[in-house]
Amino acid sequence: MDDVIKKLNSILTDSIILKMDFRIEAFSTDLEELTGYPSSELNGKLLASICPDDDLQSLLENKLKKGYFDDITANLVTKNGEPLRVTIAGFYLGLISEINGYIVLKVKLAENNLYLKKELLTQKREVDSFIYRTAHDLRGPLATIKGLINLLKIRKSNQEVDDLTAMIELHAKKLDDRLFKLLYLASANSLPDNSKSFITFSTLKNTLKKVLEDNCELDNVLFRFTAPTHDLNGIHEHCVSQLISNIFFYIISLPVASVSIETEVAIEIDFAILVHCLDVKIKATGFLTSEEIRHAIEQPTSLYQDLLIHPLLFNYYVAKKKATQINADFSILFFSETEQVLQLSIPMNTEAKPELNYQSLKH
């Protein structure tokens, strides 16, 4: 019976399994996460221990007279005492199997207020942390500028003016650069009104090629582009172009392992169209990633705060935000300090009807 209960829990991930006296036999993993109760803690306890509704058991008994019932509204209480409004559907296990003596209740949230509160609390903590970090990071250049201005006021001669002015200019540029990057990252969600909801891969290729030509100072960087020959509906071209462009900016901002002509320095990008998504694989070879950079990328990111800690990864953080904006999965695999593969899985609009048998050509 224990094995059967475990199998039921793996199938019915949002359910409570009760004995006929309404004592809890098993609590699914989804409900464990939702309520904070481990299944072992509730085993053998009455359903009423987590359901404060006085007449719930009698209501369920009445509804189960025909063997099953559809959604009814009820309340659960989390381990922290927070109320959860839920809908419950149920049936006797004997209706679908030879196992009698058990009741299965399928539980779903009727409202997501608790989740919203938790999400808002998490975001508030992140914003507070970001403000604290930003205040300290921006106070440094400001304090230096104020100190240099005070030195200008008490100078003994005008010979010191040029040196002090140059130092003020240097720190003002640092401050301006940090503020610009924060503003740019904060506005990364913008989408132009005339953006197309389809991708022309030849246009995307030209855009990425121009990014390399205008911003990469090395002449020996190889660019390989493999993509379908037809347009792809269901994905905003502007968003994908911005996302991949920022990935390219991140790659070419890294130092190269060697300037030797014999050493291959390359960026290869391949597109594959699946049923509901566009898979993108970007392989960068010859660009050096330090242990510090790899460690920073492998950590869960808090974009604004991490940007201040690792300003050299600015374009990587912008790409992360662009990926989040279009619900794309984004990951990096480091095979060595000079080889990395960046992978994207970009969901398509489900209303789009992409042609799946495109013939790929290497442009």
Stockholm file with secondary structure:
# STOCKHOLM 1.0

chainA/1-363         MDDVIKKLNSILTDSIILKMDFRIEAFSTDLEELTGYPSSELNGKLLASICPDDDLQSLLENKLKKGYFDDITANLVTKNGEPLRVTIAGFYLGLISEINGYIVLKVKLAENNLYLKKELLTQKREVDSFIYRTAHDLRGPLATIKGLINLLKIRKSNQEVDDLTAMIELHAKKLDDRLFKLLYLASANSLPDNSKSFITFSTLKNTLKKVLEDNCELDNVLFRFTAPTHDLNGIHEHCVSQLISNIFFYIISLPVASVSIETEVAIEIDFAILVHCLDVKIKATGFLTSEEIRHAIEQPTSLYQDLLIHPLLFNYYVAKKKATQINADFSILFFSETEQVLQLSIPMNTEAKPELNYQSLKH
#=GR chainA/1-363 SS CHHHHHHHHHHCTTEEEEETTSBEEEECHHHHHHHCCCHHHHTTCBGGGTCCCTTHHHHHHHHGGGSEEEEEEEEEECTTSCEEEEEEEEEEGGGTSSCCSEEEEEEEESCCHHHHHHHHHHHHHHHHHHHHHHHHHHHHHHHHHHHHHHHHHTCSSGGGHHHHHHHHHHHHHHHHHHHHHHHHHHTTTCCCTTCCSEECHHHHHHHHHHHHHHHCCCSCEEEEEEEESSCEESSCHHHHHHHHHHHHHHHHTSCBSCCCTTSCEEEEEEEEECSSEEEEEEEEESBCCCHHHHHHHHSCCCHHHHHHHCGGGHHHHHHHHHHHHTTCEEEEEEEETTEEEEEEEEECCTTCCCCSCCCEEEC
#=GC SS_cons         CHHHHHHHHHHCTTEEEEETTSBEEEECHHHHHHHCCCHHHHTTCBGGGTCCCTTHHHHHHHHGGGSEEEEEEEEEECTTSCEEEEEEEEEEGGGTSSCCSEEEEEEEESCCHHHHHHHHHHHHHHHHHHHHHHHHHHHHHHHHHHHHHHHHHTCSSGGGHHHHHHHHHHHHHHHHHHHHHHHHHHTTTCCCTTCCSEECHHHHHHHHHHHHHHHCCCSCEEEEEEEESSCEESSCHHHHHHHHHHHHHHHHTSCBSCCCTTSCEEEEEEEEECSSEEEEEEEEESBCCCHHHHHHHHSCCCHHHHHHHCGGGHHHHHHHHHHHHTTCEEEEEEEETTEEEEEEEEECCTTCCCCSCCCEEEC
//
